[in-house]
Amino acid sequence: MESPNVKHISECFIQPHNASKESKKRFYLTPTDLAMLSEHYIQKGLLFTKPPKANNPNFLDTLLAKLKYSLSLALVHFYPLAGRLVTKKEQDPHLYLVYVDCSNSPGAKFIHASLDMSISDILSPTDVPLVVQSLFDHDRAVNHDGHTTSLLTAQVTELVDGVFIGLSMNHCLGDGTSYWNFFNTWSAIFQAQENNVTLSKISNPPVLDRWFPEGHGPIISLPFTDPSEFIDRVEAPKLRERMFHFSAESLAKLKAMANSENETSNISTFQALSALLWRTITRARLLPPDQETSCRLAANNRARLDPPLPPNYFGNAIYPVKSELINAGELLDHGLGWAAWKLHQAVVNLNDQVLKRYLDYWLKSPTVFTMRYFDPFSVMMGSSPRFDMYKNEFGMGKAVALRSGYANKFSGKVSSFQGREAGSIDLEVCLLPEVMRALESDDEFMEAASVPSHE
């Protein structure tokens, strides 16, 4: 039986509630922003249970009005998200400049949709149902599409017994830190509105000043003449996508085991968890013993630069920390702690010098990343359980679950999310079907993991 389709009921555009002089200026993109032009939007969303007041026939209209108004107030602080990308070209001297025009745009998009399914239809199946991809705008869009489509869309989909709020944001404008700061700010403004309080200031105002390596910017000319030279629309293979839950107790055991094997206390919970995924996915893939593999972790660089960037710097300040290449046989011959120590060393070695060297190399030969950059024998740990995802409430209590869209997925991509209960982590694992089957019967993995509870 085919699942019902998401039906779009209405859409409109939301402008910042008021515009400052600053918001009329160009918002320039930095090297780490420009490198994202061929990647997908960030798509994450929260699923809420309809509260008792949802029986009121005006419930949804009232909710939508409050969401739109609080969104317009949030956009005052994050005004580039209401803009559009623009490319300025010149032949002599060569110029290919991509920036955000904050003043000539209809604004951020707001979609009201419906889906004739229940919360359990979304959360009960073993694999994440495909219909979840339709709970987001910008399906399969790459960031360069922000020239003609919104840089931010909020899609509010009414289910039979729930509401899903899916937010898609152009990845050229910011990373996960920037994305969740926006989501948290929107929620805080909404909650203040619910309590009839006017927020005179927000708790984590974004720092919109652009950061460029010394001697560069704000104009970075790309070595292209046409988008076809760097846009690569890669379709993911058929994947299985599953959520796995790791309780605080299970994570504590993994961390203790990894540290004990190394007679240290320096390995973090996340490094131990990433080592578990690296080892067990490598085993599930049945790689030849001499096949090289690595594990990458998406690292926030704000504090690693010297001088450091502000914690609320709005933009892309991430770098995929990569372990050394290791033969699959060697990885599996050693224990969890050995793999975790390799990841720990890679994280410790990522410093200002390494980042500046990478940026210097990029500026000499600018490139745009695509999905083809990811090694099919490796594992990529994306997102972060440090982001406060369940803090986002919109008058319906705490969300029951978090889900993501089609964007930025490939075999071996693992996204880590804050778990619903304190100290826990949920992992969204994307693998080829036969590899997922093997992982599901891997004792080492399944002893640590469980199915998320949505009570």
Sine and cosine of phi, psi and omega as CSV:
sin_phi,cos_phi,sin_psi,cos_psi,sin_omega,cos_omega
0.00,0.00,0.77,-0.63,0.00,-1.00
-0.97,0.23,0.58,-0.82,0.03,-1.00
-0.97,0.22,0.44,-0.90,0.04,-1.00
-0.89,0.46,0.32,-0.95,0.02,-1.00
-1.00,-0.09,0.45,-0.89,0.14,-0.99
-0.96,0.27,0.80,-0.60,-0.01,-1.00
-0.96,-0.28,0.82,-0.57,0.06,-1.00
-0.99,0.15,0.83,-0.55,-0.04,-1.00
-1.00,-0.07,-0.68,0.73,0.02,-1.00
-0.38,-0.93,0.34,-0.94,0.14,-0.99
-0.54,-0.84,0.50,-0.86,0.03,-1.00
-0.50,-0.87,0.08,-1.00,0.03,-1.00
-0.91,-0.42,0.62,-0.79,-0.05,-1.00
-0.91,-0.42,0.83,-0.56,0.07,-1.00
-0.99,-0.10,0.38,-0.92,0.14,-0.99
-0.82,0.57,0.60,-0.80,-0.09,-1.00
-0.86,0.52,-0.60,0.80,0.14,-0.99
-0.54,-0.84,0.43,-0.90,-0.10,-0.99
-0.92,-0.39,0.73,-0.68,0.09,-1.00
-1.00,-0.07,0.17,-0.99,0.06,-1.00
-0.88,0.48,-0.61,0.79,-0.01,-1.00
-0.84,0.55,-0.64,0.77,-0.12,-0.99
-0.95,0.30,-0.08,1.00,0.06,-1.00
-1.00,-0.01,-0.17,0.98,-0.06,-1.00
-0.99,0.14,0.25,-0.97,0.13,-0.99
-0.94,0.34,0.60,-0.80,0.09,-1.00
-0.95,-0.30,0.96,-0.28,-0.10,-1.00
-0.98,0.17,0.53,-0.85,0.03,-1.00
-0.99,-0.14,0.66,-0.75,-0.03,-1.00
-1.00,0.01,0.13,-0.99,0.03,-1.00
-0.80,0.60,-0.69,0.73,-0.04,-1.00
-0.95,0.30,-0.34,0.94,0.12,-0.99
-0.98,0.21,-0.73,0.68,-0.07,-1.00
-0.90,0.44,-0.54,0.84,0.00,-1.00
-0.89,0.46,-0.26,0.96,-0.07,-1.00
-1.00,-0.06,0.07,1.00,-0.15,-0.99
-0.84,0.54,-0.46,0.89,-0.03,-1.00
-0.97,-0.25,0.06,1.00,0.07,-1.00
-0.99,0.11,0.14,-0.99,0.03,-1.00
-1.00,0.08,0.25,-0.97,0.15,-0.99
-0.89,0.46,0.37,-0.93,0.19,-0.98
-0.99,0.14,0.79,-0.61,-0.01,-1.00
-0.78,-0.63,0.96,-0.28,0.06,-1.00
-0.70,-0.72,0.50,-0.87,-0.01,-1.00
-0.44,-0.90,0.30,-0.95,-0.04,-1.00
-0.87,-0.50,0.65,-0.76,-0.02,-1.00
-0.96,-0.28,0.84,-0.54,-0.04,-1.00
-0.91,-0.41,0.53,-0.85,0.14,-0.99
-0.99,0.14,0.68,-0.74,0.06,-1.00
-0.90,0.45,0.76,-0.65,0.02,-1.00
-0.97,0.24,0.20,-0.98,0.02,-1.00
-0.81,0.59,-0.55,0.83,-0.03,-1.00
-0.93,0.36,-0.11,0.99,0.02,-1.00
-0.92,0.39,-0.27,0.96,0.06,-1.00
-0.93,0.38,-0.36,0.93,0.06,-1.00
-0.92,0.40,0.79,-0.61,-0.05,-1.00
-0.87,0.49,-0.35,0.94,-0.01,-1.00
-1.00,-0.04,0.03,1.00,-0.11,-0.99
-0.81,0.59,-0.80,0.60,-0.12,-0.99
-0.93,0.36,-0.65,0.76,0.02,-1.00
-0.87,0.48,-0.66,0.75,0.01,-1.00
-0.91,0.41,-0.70,0.71,0.02,-1.00
-0.86,0.51,-0.74,0.67,-0.03,-1.00
-0.88,0.48,-0.66,0.75,0.00,-1.00
-0.89,0.45,-0.67,0.74,0.00,-1.00
-0.93,0.37,-0.62,0.79,0.04,-1.00
-0.90,0.44,-0.68,0.73,-0.01,-1.00
-0.91,0.42,-0.69,0.73,-0.04,-1.00
-0.92,0.40,-0.72,0.69,0.00,-1.00
-0.92,0.40,-0.53,0.85,0.07,-1.00
-0.90,0.43,-0.66,0.75,0.01,-1.00
-0.90,0.44,-0.56,0.83,0.04,-1.00
-0.96,0.29,-0.63,0.78,0.03,-1.00
-0.90,0.44,-0.60,0.80,-0.04,-1.00
-0.93,0.36,-0.31,0.95,0.09,-1.00
-0.86,0.50,-0.65,0.76,-0.04,-1.00
-0.99,0.13,-0.49,0.87,-0.05,-1.00
-0.90,-0.44,0.75,0.66,-0.17,-0.99
-0.86,0.51,-0.45,0.89,0.03,-1.00
-0.86,0.51,-0.43,0.90,-0.02,-1.00
-0.93,0.36,-0.25,0.97,0.05,-1.00
-1.00,-0.08,0.06,1.00,-0.06,-1.00
-1.00,-0.06,-0.31,-0.95,0.06,-1.00
-0.63,-0.78,0.44,-0.90,0.11,-0.99
-0.97,0.23,0.55,-0.83,0.06,-1.00
-0.70,-0.71,0.63,-0.78,0.11,-0.99
-0.91,-0.41,0.78,-0.62,0.07,-1.00
-0.95,-0.32,0.82,-0.58,-0.04,-1.00
-0.87,-0.49,0.61,-0.79,0.17,-0.99
-0.61,-0.79,0.53,-0.85,-0.04,-1.00
-1.00,-0.02,-0.64,0.76,-0.10,-1.00
-0.68,-0.73,0.96,-0.28,-0.03,1.00
-0.96,0.28,0.33,-0.94,-0.07,-1.00
-0.89,0.46,0.75,-0.66,0.10,-0.99
-0.60,-0.80,0.79,-0.62,0.13,-0.99
-0.68,-0.74,1.00,-0.05,-0.15,-0.99
-0.93,-0.38,0.84,-0.55,0.08,-1.00
-0.94,-0.33,0.81,-0.59,0.00,-1.00
-0.58,-0.81,0.06,-1.00,0.02,-1.00
-0.97,-0.24,0.82,-0.57,0.12,-0.99
-1.00,-0.02,0.92,-0.40,-0.09,-1.00
-1.00,-0.01,-0.11,0.99,-0.13,-0.99
-0.92,-0.39,-0.31,0.95,-0.03,-1.00
-0.92,-0.39,0.92,0.39,-0.07,-1.00
-0.53,-0.85,0.54,-0.84,0.08,-1.00
-0.93,0.36,-0.30,0.95,0.03,-1.00
0.90,-0.44,-0.22,-0.97,0.08,-1.00
-0.98,0.19,0.47,-0.88,-0.03,-1.00
-1.00,-0.08,0.55,-0.84,0.05,-1.00
-0.76,-0.65,0.86,-0.51,-0.05,-1.00
-0.90,-0.43,0.73,-0.68,0.15,-0.99
-0.95,-0.31,0.82,-0.58,-0.06,-1.00
-0.68,-0.73,0.18,-0.98,0.06,-1.00
-0.66,-0.75,0.42,-0.91,0.01,-1.00
-0.57,-0.82,0.83,-0.56,-0.05,-1.00
-0.99,0.12,0.89,0.45,0.05,-1.00
-0.63,-0.77,0.32,-0.95,0.01,-1.00
-0.98,-0.20,0.16,-0.99,0.06,-1.00
-0.85,0.53,-0.66,0.75,-0.03,-1.00
-0.92,0.39,-0.47,0.88,0.08,-1.00
-0.90,0.44,-0.50,0.87,0.00,-1.00
-0.99,0.10,-0.66,0.75,-0.17,-0.98
-0.99,-0.12,-0.40,0.92,-0.10,-1.00
-0.97,0.25,-0.62,0.79,-0.02,-1.00
-0.84,0.55,0.51,-0.86,0.02,-1.00
-0.85,0.53,-0.73,0.68,0.02,-1.00
-0.99,-0.11,0.45,-0.89,0.07,-1.00
-0.91,0.42,0.84,-0.54,-0.04,-1.00
-0.91,0.42,0.54,-0.84,-0.02,-1.00
-0.86,0.50,-0.47,0.88,-0.05,-1.00
-0.87,0.50,-0.38,0.93,0.01,-1.00
-0.86,0.51,-0.53,0.85,0.02,-1.00
-0.88,0.48,-0.47,0.88,-0.03,-1.00
-0.99,0.12,-0.01,1.00,0.04,-1.00
-1.00,0.08,0.09,1.00,-0.02,-1.00
-0.77,-0.64,0.52,-0.86,0.18,-0.98
-0.99,0.16,0.15,-0.99,0.06,-1.00
0.90,0.44,0.57,0.82,0.03,-1.00
-0.88,0.47,0.84,-0.54,0.01,-1.00
0.92,0.40,0.11,0.99,0.06,-1.00
-0.95,0.32,0.57,-0.82,0.16,-0.99
-0.98,-0.19,0.31,-0.95,-0.12,-0.99
-0.87,0.50,-0.51,0.86,0.03,-1.00
-0.87,0.50,-0.41,0.91,0.02,-1.00
-0.90,0.43,-0.19,0.98,0.05,-1.00
-0.91,0.42,-0.05,1.00,0.16,-0.99
-0.94,0.35,-0.53,0.85,-0.12,-0.99
-0.85,-0.53,-0.08,1.00,0.00,-1.00
-0.74,-0.67,0.23,-0.97,-0.09,-1.00
-0.88,0.48,0.48,-0.88,0.07,-1.00
-1.00,0.07,-0.27,0.96,0.04,-1.00
-0.57,-0.82,0.72,-0.70,0.13,-0.99
-0.71,-0.70,0.73,-0.68,0.17,-0.98
-0.97,-0.25,0.85,-0.53,0.06,-1.00
-0.92,-0.39,0.85,-0.53,-0.01,-1.00
-0.94,-0.34,0.93,-0.38,-0.07,-1.00
-0.93,-0.38,0.84,-0.54,0.03,-1.00
-1.00,0.06,0.83,-0.56,0.12,-0.99
-0.99,-0.16,0.05,-1.00,0.00,-1.00
-0.85,0.53,-0.71,0.71,-0.07,-1.00
-0.81,-0.59,0.30,0.95,-0.04,-1.00
-0.42,-0.91,0.04,-1.00,0.06,-1.00
-0.69,-0.72,0.76,-0.65,0.05,-1.00
-0.94,-0.34,0.80,-0.60,0.06,-1.00
-0.94,-0.35,0.96,-0.30,-0.03,-1.00
-0.95,-0.30,0.79,-0.62,-0.04,-1.00
-0.90,-0.44,0.82,-0.57,0.09,-1.00
-0.89,-0.45,0.76,-0.65,-0.07,-1.00
-0.77,-0.64,0.67,-0.74,0.02,-1.00
-0.88,0.47,0.83,-0.56,-0.11,-0.99
-0.95,0.30,-0.26,0.97,0.09,-1.00
-0.93,0.37,-0.42,0.91,-0.05,-1.00
-1.00,0.08,-0.44,0.90,-0.03,-1.00
-0.12,-0.99,0.26,-0.97,0.01,-1.00
-0.99,-0.15,-0.23,-0.97,-0.02,-1.00
-0.87,0.49,-0.61,0.79,0.04,-1.00
-0.87,0.50,-0.72,0.70,0.00,-1.00
-0.92,0.39,-0.67,0.75,-0.05,-1.00
-0.88,0.48,-0.77,0.64,-0.07,-1.00
-0.96,0.28,-0.45,0.89,0.12,-0.99
-0.89,0.45,-0.65,0.76,0.05,-1.00
-0.91,0.42,-0.75,0.66,-0.03,-1.00
-0.85,0.52,-0.72,0.69,0.01,-1.00
-0.88,0.47,-0.64,0.77,-0.01,-1.00
-0.92,0.39,-0.70,0.71,0.04,-1.00
-0.84,0.54,-0.71,0.70,0.00,-1.00
-0.90,0.44,-0.68,0.73,-0.01,-1.00
-0.88,0.47,-0.65,0.76,0.02,-1.00
-0.92,0.39,-0.65,0.76,0.04,-1.00
-0.88,0.48,-0.72,0.70,-0.05,-1.00
-0.92,0.40,-0.59,0.81,0.06,-1.00
-0.89,0.45,-0.66,0.75,0.02,-1.00
-0.88,0.47,-0.65,0.76,0.03,-1.00
-0.87,0.49,-0.56,0.83,-0.04,-1.00
-1.00,-0.09,0.22,0.98,0.00,-1.00
0.84,0.55,0.61,0.79,0.04,-1.00
-0.91,-0.41,0.69,-0.73,0.09,-1.00
-0.99,-0.11,0.86,-0.51,0.01,-1.00
-0.96,0.27,0.91,-0.41,0.02,-1.00
-0.97,0.26,-0.48,0.88,0.10,-0.99
-0.48,-0.88,0.46,-0.89,0.01,-1.00
-1.00,-0.03,0.40,-0.92,-0.14,-0.99
-0.96,0.26,-0.51,0.86,-0.02,-1.00
-0.76,-0.65,0.94,0.35,-0.05,-1.00
-0.87,0.49,0.71,-0.70,-0.02,-1.00
-0.93,0.37,0.61,-0.80,0.11,-0.99
-1.00,-0.05,0.95,-0.30,-0.11,-0.99
-1.00,-0.03,-0.10,0.99,0.07,-1.00
-0.85,0.53,0.70,-0.71,-0.03,-1.00
-0.98,0.18,0.61,-0.79,0.05,-1.00
-0.92,-0.39,0.83,-0.55,0.06,-1.00
-0.82,-0.57,0.51,-0.86,0.12,-0.99
-0.84,0.55,0.53,-0.85,-0.06,-1.00
-0.80,0.60,0.74,-0.68,0.03,-1.00
1.00,0.06,0.07,1.00,-0.03,-1.00
-0.77,-0.64,0.35,-0.94,0.09,-1.00
0.99,0.15,0.17,-0.99,0.05,1.00
-0.98,0.17,-0.15,0.99,-0.02,-1.00
-1.00,-0.08,0.91,-0.42,0.06,-1.00
-0.92,-0.38,0.92,-0.38,-0.01,-1.00
-1.00,0.02,0.80,-0.60,0.02,-1.00
-1.00,0.06,0.51,-0.86,-0.09,-1.00
-0.99,0.12,0.73,0.68,-0.05,-1.00
-0.79,-0.61,0.27,-0.96,0.13,-0.99
-0.86,-0.51,-0.27,0.96,-0.04,-1.00
-0.48,-0.88,0.56,-0.83,-0.02,-1.00
-0.86,0.51,-0.46,0.89,-0.02,-1.00
-0.87,0.49,-0.32,0.95,-0.01,-1.00
-0.97,0.23,-0.29,0.96,-0.06,-1.00
-0.68,-0.73,-0.13,0.99,0.03,-1.00
-1.00,0.03,0.79,-0.61,-0.04,-1.00
-0.73,-0.69,0.96,-0.26,-0.04,-1.00
-1.00,0.00,1.00,-0.05,-0.06,-1.00
-1.00,0.00,0.82,-0.58,0.06,-1.00
-1.00,0.01,0.78,-0.63,0.00,-1.00
-0.92,0.39,0.54,-0.84,0.11,-0.99
-0.92,0.39,0.14,-0.99,0.05,-1.00
-0.90,0.43,0.88,-0.48,-0.06,-1.00
-0.87,-0.48,0.43,-0.90,0.28,-0.96
-0.98,-0.18,0.65,-0.76,-0.05,-1.00
-0.80,-0.60,0.87,-0.50,-0.04,-1.00
-0.77,-0.64,0.52,-0.86,0.12,-0.99
-0.99,-0.15,0.72,-0.69,0.09,-1.00
-0.82,-0.57,0.61,-0.79,-0.06,-1.00
-0.95,-0.32,0.66,-0.75,0.06,-1.00
-0.81,-0.58,0.93,-0.37,-0.03,-1.00
-0.94,0.34,0.29,-0.96,0.04,-1.00
-0.85,0.53,-0.61,0.79,-0.01,-1.00
-0.92,0.39,-0.70,0.72,0.00,-1.00
-0.89,0.45,-0.66,0.75,0.00,-1.00
-0.91,0.41,-0.63,0.78,0.01,-1.00
-0.89,0.45,-0.61,0.79,0.03,-1.00
-0.91,0.42,-0.70,0.71,0.01,-1.00
-0.87,0.50,-0.71,0.70,-0.02,-1.00
-0.89,0.45,-0.71,0.71,-0.01,-1.00
-0.89,0.46,-0.65,0.76,0.00,-1.00
-0.90,0.44,-0.73,0.68,-0.03,-1.00
-0.89,0.46,-0.67,0.74,-0.01,-1.00
-0.95,0.32,-0.62,0.78,-0.01,-1.00
-0.88,0.47,-0.67,0.74,-0.01,-1.00
-0.89,0.45,-0.43,0.90,-0.03,-1.00
-0.96,-0.27,0.02,1.00,-0.05,-1.00
0.77,0.63,0.79,0.62,-0.01,-1.00
-0.58,-0.82,0.09,-1.00,0.13,-0.99
-0.77,-0.64,0.27,0.96,-0.14,-0.99
-1.00,0.02,-0.28,0.96,-0.04,-1.00
-0.97,0.22,0.78,-0.63,-0.04,-1.00
-0.99,0.15,0.26,-0.97,0.06,-1.00
-0.84,0.55,-0.71,0.71,-0.08,-1.00
-0.93,0.36,-0.58,0.82,0.05,-1.00
-0.91,0.41,-0.64,0.77,0.04,-1.00
-0.91,0.41,-0.68,0.74,0.01,-1.00
-0.91,0.42,-0.67,0.74,0.02,-1.00
-0.90,0.44,-0.62,0.79,0.03,-1.00
-0.89,0.45,-0.63,0.77,0.04,-1.00
-0.87,0.50,-0.72,0.70,-0.01,-1.00
-0.91,0.41,-0.67,0.74,-0.02,-1.00
-0.87,0.50,-0.75,0.67,-0.03,-1.00
-0.92,0.40,-0.75,0.67,-0.13,-0.99
-0.96,0.28,-0.57,0.82,0.08,-1.00
-0.93,0.36,-0.63,0.77,0.05,-1.00
-0.87,0.50,-0.68,0.74,0.02,-1.00
-0.91,0.41,-0.67,0.74,-0.02,-1.00
-0.91,0.42,-0.44,0.90,0.00,-1.00
-0.98,0.20,-0.19,0.98,0.00,-1.00
0.82,0.57,0.71,0.70,-0.03,-1.00
-0.95,0.31,0.53,-0.85,0.12,-0.99
-0.86,0.51,0.54,-0.84,-0.05,-1.00
-0.83,0.55,-0.48,0.88,-0.05,-1.00
-1.00,-0.06,0.08,1.00,0.03,-1.00
-0.96,0.26,0.81,-0.59,0.00,-1.00
-0.97,0.24,0.60,-0.80,0.02,-1.00
-0.61,-0.79,0.35,-0.94,0.05,-1.00
-0.53,-0.85,0.16,-0.99,0.07,-1.00
-0.77,-0.63,0.72,-0.70,0.02,-1.00
-0.92,-0.40,0.60,-0.80,0.07,-1.00
-0.84,-0.54,0.76,-0.66,0.04,-1.00
-0.96,0.27,0.92,-0.40,-0.10,-1.00
-0.95,-0.30,0.67,-0.74,0.08,-1.00
-0.99,0.13,0.83,-0.56,-0.10,-0.99
-0.99,-0.13,-0.02,1.00,-0.13,-0.99
-0.82,0.58,-0.71,0.70,-0.04,-1.00
-0.99,0.10,-0.21,0.98,-0.05,-1.00
-0.99,0.10,-0.39,0.92,0.00,-1.00
-0.97,0.25,0.42,-0.91,0.01,-1.00
-0.79,-0.62,0.93,-0.37,-0.03,1.00
-0.94,0.35,0.43,-0.90,-0.05,-1.00
-0.94,0.35,0.42,-0.91,0.13,-0.99
-0.99,0.13,0.43,-0.90,0.06,-1.00
-0.88,0.48,0.53,-0.85,0.01,-1.00
-0.84,0.54,-0.48,0.88,-0.03,-1.00
-0.99,-0.14,0.29,0.96,0.08,-1.00
-0.81,0.59,0.79,-0.62,-0.04,-1.00
-0.99,-0.13,0.92,-0.40,-0.03,-1.00
0.38,-0.93,-0.23,-0.97,0.04,-1.00
-0.99,-0.16,0.90,-0.44,0.06,-1.00
-0.72,-0.69,0.81,0.59,0.00,-1.00
-0.83,-0.55,0.40,-0.92,0.02,-1.00
-0.53,-0.85,0.74,-0.67,0.01,-1.00
-0.98,0.20,0.99,-0.13,0.05,-1.00
-0.89,0.46,0.79,-0.62,-0.07,-1.00
-0.89,-0.45,0.76,-0.65,0.11,-0.99
-0.92,0.40,0.23,-0.97,0.13,-0.99
-0.92,0.40,0.42,-0.91,0.06,-1.00
-0.95,0.33,0.75,-0.66,-0.06,-1.00
-0.73,-0.69,0.63,-0.78,0.07,-1.00
-0.90,0.43,0.65,-0.76,-0.02,-1.00
-0.83,0.56,-0.64,0.77,-0.01,-1.00
-0.88,0.48,-0.67,0.74,-0.01,-1.00
-0.93,0.38,-0.65,0.76,0.01,-1.00
-0.86,0.51,-0.68,0.73,-0.07,-1.00
-0.99,0.15,-0.37,0.93,0.05,-1.00
-0.95,0.30,-0.46,0.89,0.01,-1.00
-1.00,-0.07,0.18,-0.98,-0.03,-1.00
-1.00,0.03,-0.05,-1.00,0.00,-1.00
-0.84,0.54,-0.68,0.74,-0.07,-1.00
-0.89,0.46,-0.59,0.81,0.00,-1.00
-0.89,0.46,-0.73,0.69,0.01,-1.00
-0.92,0.40,-0.65,0.76,-0.01,-1.00
-0.90,0.44,-0.60,0.80,0.02,-1.00
-0.92,0.39,-0.59,0.81,0.06,-1.00
-0.87,0.49,-0.67,0.75,0.01,-1.00
-0.94,0.34,-0.65,0.76,0.03,-1.00
-0.85,0.52,-0.71,0.71,0.00,-1.00
-0.88,0.47,-0.65,0.76,-0.01,-1.00
-0.89,0.45,-0.64,0.77,0.00,-1.00
-0.93,0.37,-0.71,0.70,-0.02,-1.00
-0.88,0.48,-0.58,0.81,-0.06,-1.00
-0.98,0.21,-0.15,0.99,0.02,-1.00
-0.99,0.13,0.95,-0.31,-0.05,-1.00
-0.69,-0.72,-0.07,-1.00,-0.04,-1.00
-0.82,0.57,-0.67,0.75,-0.03,-1.00
-0.88,0.48,-0.73,0.68,-0.01,-1.00
-0.89,0.45,-0.70,0.72,-0.04,-1.00
-0.91,0.41,-0.68,0.74,-0.01,-1.00
-0.92,0.40,-0.59,0.81,0.03,-1.00
-0.90,0.44,-0.69,0.73,0.02,-1.00
-0.88,0.47,-0.70,0.72,-0.02,-1.00
-0.91,0.41,-0.62,0.78,0.03,-1.00
-0.88,0.47,-0.69,0.73,0.03,-1.00
-0.89,0.46,-0.68,0.73,-0.01,-1.00
-0.89,0.45,-0.69,0.73,-0.03,-1.00
-0.90,0.44,-0.51,0.86,0.04,-1.00
-0.97,0.25,-0.49,0.87,-0.04,-1.00
-0.55,-0.83,0.97,0.24,-0.09,-1.00
-0.86,0.50,0.70,-0.71,0.04,-1.00
-0.74,-0.67,0.35,-0.94,0.05,-1.00
-0.89,-0.45,0.81,-0.59,-0.04,-1.00
-0.95,0.33,0.52,-0.85,0.18,-0.98
-0.70,-0.71,0.16,-0.99,0.00,-1.00
-0.87,0.49,-0.39,0.92,-0.03,-1.00
-0.93,0.36,-0.20,0.98,0.01,-1.00
-0.94,0.34,-0.33,0.94,-0.12,-0.99
-1.00,0.05,0.74,-0.67,-0.07,-1.00
-0.96,0.27,0.84,-0.55,-0.06,-1.00
-0.93,0.37,-0.14,0.99,0.01,-1.00
-0.98,-0.21,0.04,1.00,-0.10,-1.00
-0.92,-0.39,0.05,-1.00,0.00,-1.00
-0.84,-0.54,0.69,-0.72,0.03,-1.00
-0.88,-0.47,0.88,-0.48,0.03,-1.00
-1.00,-0.09,0.93,-0.36,-0.03,-1.00
-0.94,-0.34,0.08,-1.00,-0.04,-1.00
0.85,0.52,-0.24,-0.97,-0.02,-1.00
-0.30,-0.95,0.69,-0.73,0.07,-1.00
-0.95,0.30,-0.08,1.00,0.04,-1.00
-0.97,0.24,-0.36,0.93,0.00,-1.00
-0.94,0.35,0.69,-0.72,-0.05,-1.00
-1.00,0.08,1.00,0.04,-0.13,-0.99
-1.00,0.09,-0.64,0.77,-0.06,-1.00
-0.99,0.10,0.03,1.00,0.11,-0.99
-0.95,0.31,-0.35,0.94,-0.08,-1.00
-0.98,0.21,0.94,-0.34,0.04,-1.00
-0.80,-0.60,0.61,-0.79,-0.04,-1.00
-0.76,-0.65,0.81,0.59,0.05,-1.00
0.97,0.25,0.19,0.98,-0.03,-1.00
-0.80,-0.59,0.31,0.95,-0.03,-1.00
0.98,0.21,-0.16,-0.99,-0.03,-1.00
-0.95,0.32,0.65,-0.76,0.02,-1.00
-0.88,0.48,0.47,-0.88,0.04,-1.00
-1.00,0.02,-0.38,0.93,-0.03,-1.00
-0.26,-0.97,0.33,-0.94,0.09,-1.00
-0.88,-0.47,0.65,-0.76,0.06,-1.00
-0.66,-0.75,0.33,-0.94,0.01,-1.00
-0.81,-0.58,0.21,-0.98,-0.05,-1.00
-1.00,-0.02,-0.36,-0.93,-0.05,-1.00
-0.93,0.36,-0.43,0.90,-0.27,-0.96
-0.86,0.52,0.63,-0.78,0.20,-0.98
0.84,0.55,0.68,0.73,0.00,-1.00
-0.88,-0.47,0.60,-0.80,0.03,-1.00
-0.35,-0.94,0.18,-0.98,-0.02,-1.00
-0.93,0.38,0.84,-0.54,-0.06,-1.00
0.98,-0.20,0.03,1.00,0.07,-1.00
-1.00,0.05,0.81,-0.59,0.03,-1.00
-0.83,-0.56,0.83,-0.55,0.04,-1.00
-0.96,-0.29,0.76,-0.65,-0.05,-1.00
-0.97,-0.26,0.78,-0.63,-0.04,-1.00
-0.84,-0.55,0.47,-0.88,0.16,-0.99
-0.85,0.53,0.71,-0.70,0.08,-1.00
-0.98,0.20,0.26,-0.97,-0.06,-1.00
-0.94,0.34,-0.58,0.81,0.05,-1.00
-0.99,-0.15,0.49,-0.87,-0.13,-0.99
-0.80,0.60,0.72,-0.69,0.10,-1.00
0.99,0.13,-0.08,1.00,-0.01,-1.00
-0.99,-0.10,0.30,-0.95,0.00,-1.00
-0.74,-0.68,0.69,-0.72,0.15,-0.99
-0.96,-0.29,0.71,-0.71,0.05,-1.00
-0.92,-0.40,0.73,-0.68,0.12,-0.99
-0.98,-0.20,0.92,-0.39,-0.12,-0.99
-0.94,-0.33,0.80,-0.60,0.02,-1.00
-0.91,-0.41,0.85,-0.52,-0.03,-1.00
-0.57,-0.82,0.35,-0.94,0.16,-0.99
-0.87,0.49,0.55,-0.84,-0.12,-0.99
-0.79,0.61,-0.69,0.72,-0.05,-1.00
-0.94,0.35,-0.51,0.86,0.03,-1.00
-0.96,0.29,-0.64,0.77,0.04,-1.00
-0.88,0.47,-0.65,0.76,0.02,-1.00
-0.86,0.51,-0.67,0.74,0.01,-1.00
-0.92,0.39,-0.63,0.78,0.01,-1.00
-0.90,0.43,-0.62,0.79,-0.02,-1.00
-0.91,0.41,-0.30,0.95,0.03,-1.00
-0.93,-0.37,0.26,0.97,0.03,-1.00
-1.00,0.07,0.89,-0.45,-0.09,-1.00
-0.88,0.48,-0.67,0.74,-0.04,-1.00
-0.87,0.49,-0.67,0.74,-0.03,-1.00
-0.95,0.32,-0.77,0.64,-0.12,-0.99
-0.95,0.32,-0.35,0.94,0.09,-1.00
-0.93,0.37,-0.51,0.86,-0.03,-1.00
-1.00,0.00,-0.49,0.87,-0.12,-0.99
-0.99,-0.15,0.36,-0.93,0.14,-0.99
-0.58,-0.82,0.12,-0.99,0.03,-1.00
-0.99,0.14,0.70,-0.71,0.00,-1.00
-0.86,0.51,0.64,-0.77,0.09,-1.00
-0.99,-0.12,0.62,-0.78,-0.04,-1.00
-0.84,-0.55,0.59,0.81,-0.01,-1.00
-0.94,0.35,0.00,0.00,0.00,0.00
